[in-house]
Structures are given as C-alpha cells and as structure tokens.
Amino acid sequence: MVMALLSVVVPVFNEEENIEIFYDTVCEVLTPLSYDFELIFVDDGSTDRTPLLLDVLTQRDGRVRALLLARNFGHQVALTCGLDHAVGDAVITMDGDMQHPPELLPLLIGKWEEGFQVVQTIRKTTEGVPWFKNFTSGMFYKLMNAMSKVHVQEGGSDFRLMDKQVVASFRRFRERARFIRGMVGAIGYRQVQIEFVAPKRFAGISKFSVRRMMHFALDGITAYSKLPLRMAFYIGIVFSFISFCIAVHVIYIKIFTNEAVPGWSTATASVSLLGGIQLLGLGIIGEYVGRIFEEVKQRPLYWLQAELPEKKK
C-alpha cells in the first residue's frame, strides 16, 4: 500500500542559524507518522550561508529539496514558489525560524484526516513581541475586515495545511501583489482553525521590517478592497459641498453687508485643504493604477537560480 505524501514548504531568508534545528525538529516530529514526507526549502535570495547549508541537507537526506530564487522576491512569492513545486497529498506551509512550532504538525494532519481541507493556525500572541506590534497587527485585521468583503481571520498566520485540491485551486491565483491569507480566506473548501502561542525566534532577527509590514498591509487592503477609491470620491463630494457653502457665504457678505475684509488667510486655508484632498485622491488612484501596470506586464512571479539536488542530465 502506497502511503500518502506530505509536503512541507518552508521559505527562508538568511536563516543559517535556524536551518539545522528546524530540519532536525521537523524530521523528529514527522518520521514516526504513517506518511512519507518531503521538505521543500525556498531560499529567498539569502546572502549568508543558508544556500550552502541547504545544499548539504539535500545531499544528506533525499526527502529534502531546495529551490534557490534568483533574488529576493519576498515572503509571499517564496511561499507561492514552494506551493507550485509541492506534490504532496497535503501541503503544509510554515516559517523556518521555529516560531511556527513543528510540534503542532500532528495536530494539523489529524484535522486533515478528519476531512478538513484547510487547517489554519491562529496566532494568539507571540512571546517577546512588543505590545505596539500586537496592537498594530490587530488594528490592521479589523480595518481589513471592515473594508473588504473577504474575511481575514485576526491573528491568522502562514502556518497552515492545505489539501492537494485546495493547492490546485490556489495555483490559479497569479496576481503580483500577493496576500495569501486573503486568498486562502476567499478560496472556500472545508476550513478549521487551531490557536497557538508563537515562541520567540530560535536565533537571528525578524526579517519583517516596518517597511515590509507596511507594504504587506497595503497589498492586503488594495488586493481585496475598493473602498479607498470610494472614500476618495466621497471625500471629494463632501469638500465640494463645503466649498460651495463657503462661496455662497462670501457672496452674501459681499453683496448684503459691509463686513467684507480683504484677506488671504481664508483663501489660503481653503486652497491648501482642497489641494491636499485632491492629492490624497490622486495618490489612492495612483496606487491602484500602479498595481494594474504591474499586472498587465505579465512578468513571471519568480524565477529560480538553482534547484537542489541538481537533476542529472
């Protein structure tokens, strides 16, 4: 009898201090289970020893594969690359910094065995993370869900299991601005959630800078909501009405009273305010137009520098 195959997809970027412990822990957890498994590392343009360590692992263990991207494409594209190359009956995506506990893998697999096709983990909190980051993360999900018709679970992570049927559907999503949590939320199928507390990183520092987090949030909002465009339109209507009222008031003062005083403050304030609103609206429109520009070029999402172990010719 042929055992089902599990694929574990792990995007890594400058994780030389975590590769070995992650590999050892995952193998220790999965080996006793009645499944074959493959471990697919996707190196997202690392500049440290990560590619060399992955090469060693692929030579040592035939269950390990490594996809080396030609440059840094970002976490979401690296995940997509791994999902494109996974061949398992179920595919598990997780980070390689030990903040997605490998000990939870049997629980995810158990839910899949119960018939769930997407097993999504929900991060209740992260040990050692400042309250400000938790606060801003929670506010982002509240804002996202208020603006979008697609519900994104607060605390949702990229640590999840997907059945091969779900993965096949996911591969049809090829937009450039990728927000995988939103895609999975919109994809349907039977889904279940598991909560966990994320431990501290085993080693190294987080690669998600404030700038990357802002880009990630913007990708999520613009990918699943047209509300910013509508807000710009509504704000334009409101301030146009205010400007009309001011104009009527100025005409009334000029014609029916002697209180008109030459001045520049009111005019300057009005022009500045309306100019700012116009620039805001143009900026929002420009953001969407820029994303359309990226989509119509139809460039590939990523390209590989190498695949390990190298295939024999």
SULLINVEN-V711441 format. One record per helix or strand of 2 or more residues. SS is the DSSP state (2 for helix, 1 for strand). FROM is the first residue (numbers start at 1). TO is the last residue. If there is no record, write none. Layout:
BEGIN
ss:SS from:FROM to:TO
ss:SS from:FROM to:TO
END
This chain:
BEGIN
ss:1 from:5 to:12
ss:2 from:19 to:30
ss:1 from:36 to:43
ss:2 from:50 to:60
ss:1 from:64 to:69
ss:2 from:75 to:85
ss:1 from:90 to:93
ss:2 from:102 to:113
ss:1 from:118 to:126
ss:2 from:131 to:147
ss:1 from:156 to:163
ss:2 from:164 to:170
ss:2 from:180 to:187
ss:1 from:191 to:198
ss:2 from:210 to:224
ss:2 from:227 to:256
ss:2 from:265 to:296
ss:1 from:304 to:308
END
